[in-house]
Amino acid sequence: MHVFVAGGTGHSGSYIIPELISAGHEVTGLARSDASAAALSALGAKVRRGDLQDLDGLKEAAADSDGVIHVAHRQDLLPSGGMDAVAAAELPIMLAYGEALAGTGKPLVTAGSIGSPGNLRRPVTENDPALPSGEEHKGTLRARNVVERTVIDLAEQGVRSSVVRIANIAHSTTDRAGFLPTLIALAKEKGFVGYPGDGANLWNAVHIRDAAALFRLALEKAPAGTYWHAVEDRGIPFRAIAEAIADRLGLPAVSVPDDALMTPGYFGFLTNIVTQSYPASNLITRRTLGWEPVRPGLLADLNNGHYFPAG
Ligand SMILES: NC(=O)c1ccc[n+]([C@@H]2O[C@H](COP(=O)([O-])OP(=O)(O)OC[C@H]3O[C@@H](n4cnc5c(N)ncnc54)[C@H](OP(=O)(O)O)[C@@H]3O)[C@@H](O)[C@H]2O)c1
């Protein structure tokens, strides 16, 4: 296929492009700067200059392709407008792809979040839809669910749309801005590695190379209107992650009382995210798409040391 990739220079995109090329696909990537254009060329992709704000350009790129993978996001809007602004910017992009691909049966694969179905008190499956994101959810992570739901609904318009729900932690040797580097930086600043309450809440993880393979499989064979789970296992207790970080940093792992003062005192804007449990299954993804996570798991990758450069 000739695949249009938006976000090809990012953490996931820079693994998705080589994954597609090595499977025999041709890739055109969106670049908004000379540096991004050079990075895409180095990955073996053709370059299409443009910006996420140019919806006509995105429509044209989608129409010129056999399928689209969208892993770009307007993170620059987070500080001023929060998740609402990020979602509001993404929505017209998905609708633009929808217009370009309607009635073609071509694939559109976008990134979603493993937290989107909420805490169901059992492992979330690929059949659980994203929770609705109404007015009352403004300012929370849930505000972005409207984007996932819009992508899924494009199936009704003849787009082979699917959403790859990415684990909380996507890890690799090039992870510079994910949750893991953020938690490590926080621990260094505070002098200890905090975990909320008893730390039994489950987080999940995926090696970004495994996630990239799943994006390719979804592009190639996901039925329309489906969710897929890029998670390497059912979940790891937050405390185990904190203890692994503590071990590498030579700092103590310490429980942060799970109350309205102490948790925000340590975790700040991450509070509502770190206190949740995200048990998730990947069984349907493995059985249906034949995906198998084969890269090092989170704790093994933390042991590799690349998250803890000397000095
Ligand atoms: N654990 C996780 O990492 C996780 C979990 C759930 C969901 N997700 C979602 O997965 C997706 C991919 O995440 P990621 O970590 O791979 O992203 P990332 O590393 O932050 O990369 C963002 C990409 O978007 C591009 N971009 C941003 N603004 C643009 C603009 N105005 N015009 C054109 N391109 C623009 C960037 O291009 P430049 O190189 O030009 O800046 C870059 O390629 C995101 O939607 C993210 O929210 C991630």
The ligand as a Tripos MOL2 file, in Angstrom:
@<TRIPOS>MOLECULE
LIG
   48    52     1     0     0
SMALL
NO_CHARGES

@<TRIPOS>ATOM
      1 N1          1.8460    6.0660   26.1430 N.am      1 LIG1
      2 C1          1.7690    6.8370   25.0550 C.2       1 LIG1
      3 O1          2.7710    7.2810   24.5250 O.2       1 LIG1
      4 C2          0.4110    7.1250   24.4790 C.ar      1 LIG1
      5 C3         -0.6960    6.6320   25.1160 C.ar      1 LIG1
      6 C4         -1.9550    6.8900   24.5790 C.ar      1 LIG1
      7 C5         -2.0610    7.6410   23.4170 C.ar      1 LIG1
      8 N2         -0.9460    8.1440   22.8000 N.ar      1 LIG1
      9 C6         -1.1450    8.9280   21.5770 C.3       1 LIG1
     10 O2         -0.3910    8.3760   20.5230 O.3       1 LIG1
     11 C7         -0.1290    9.3930   19.5500 C.3       1 LIG1
     12 C8          1.3380    9.3680   19.1980 C.3       1 LIG1
     13 O3          2.1060    9.7450   20.3180 O.3       1 LIG1
     14 P1          3.6760    9.9720   20.1800 P.3       1 LIG1
     15 O4          4.2370    9.8730   21.5690 O.co2     1 LIG1
     16 O5          4.2140    9.0950   19.1020 O.co2     1 LIG1
     17 O6          3.7180   11.5040   19.6990 O.3       1 LIG1
     18 P2          4.9510   12.5050   19.6750 P.3       1 LIG1
     19 O7          6.2470   11.7970   19.8660 O.co2     1 LIG1
     20 O8          4.6300   13.6470   20.6110 O.co2     1 LIG1
     21 O9          4.9160   13.0540   18.1700 O.3       1 LIG1
     22 C9          3.9620   13.9900   17.7580 C.3       1 LIG1
     23 C10         4.0090   14.0860   16.2370 C.3       1 LIG1
     24 O10         3.0090   15.0380   15.8180 O.3       1 LIG1
     25 C11         3.6150   15.9310   14.8930 C.3       1 LIG1
     26 N3          2.9510   17.2390   14.9620 N.ar      1 LIG1
     27 C12         2.6220   17.9490   16.0760 C.ar      1 LIG1
     28 N4          2.0390   19.1170   15.7140 N.ar      1 LIG1
     29 C13         2.0190   19.1290   14.3520 C.ar      1 LIG1
     30 C14         1.5510   20.0650   13.4110 C.ar      1 LIG1
     31 N5          0.9890   21.2150   13.7910 N.pl3     1 LIG1
     32 N6          1.6620   19.7610   12.1010 N.ar      1 LIG1
     33 C15         2.2350   18.5810   11.7000 C.ar      1 LIG1
     34 N7          2.6940   17.6560   12.5620 N.ar      1 LIG1
     35 C16         2.6010   17.9370   13.8730 C.ar      1 LIG1
     36 C17         5.0560   16.0190   15.3520 C.3       1 LIG1
     37 O11         5.8280   16.5170   14.2680 O.3       1 LIG1
     38 P3          7.2050   17.3700   14.4890 P.3       1 LIG1
     39 O12         8.3190   16.3680   14.4600 O.co2     1 LIG1
     40 O13         7.2410   18.3080   13.3460 O.co2     1 LIG1
     41 O14         7.1040   18.0510   15.8210 O.co2     1 LIG1
     42 C18         5.3450   14.5520   15.6710 C.3       1 LIG1
     43 O15         5.6230   13.8360   14.5010 O.3       1 LIG1
     44 C19        -0.6050   10.6920   20.1750 C.3       1 LIG1
     45 O16        -1.8910   10.9940   19.6910 O.3       1 LIG1
     46 C20        -0.6570   10.3620   21.6490 C.3       1 LIG1
     47 O17        -1.5600   11.1760   22.3570 O.3       1 LIG1
     48 C21         0.2820    7.8890   23.3120 C.ar      1 LIG1
@<TRIPOS>BOND
     1     1     2 1
     2     2     3 2
     3     2     4 1
     4     4     5 ar
     5     4    48 ar
     6     5     6 ar
     7     6     7 ar
     8     7     8 ar
     9     8     9 1
    10     8    48 ar
    11     9    10 1
    12     9    46 1
    13    10    11 1
    14    11    12 1
    15    11    44 1
    16    12    13 1
    17    13    14 1
    18    14    15 2
    19    14    16 1
    20    14    17 1
    21    17    18 1
    22    18    19 2
    23    18    20 1
    24    18    21 1
    25    21    22 1
    26    22    23 1
    27    23    24 1
    28    23    42 1
    29    24    25 1
    30    25    26 1
    31    25    36 1
    32    26    27 ar
    33    26    35 ar
    34    27    28 ar
    35    28    29 ar
    36    29    30 ar
    37    29    35 ar
    38    30    31 1
    39    30    32 ar
    40    32    33 ar
    41    33    34 ar
    42    34    35 ar
    43    36    37 1
    44    36    42 1
    45    37    38 1
    46    38    39 2
    47    38    40 1
    48    38    41 1
    49    42    43 1
    50    44    45 1
    51    44    46 1
    52    46    47 1
@<TRIPOS>SUBSTRUCTURE
     1 LIG1         1 GROUP 0 **** ****
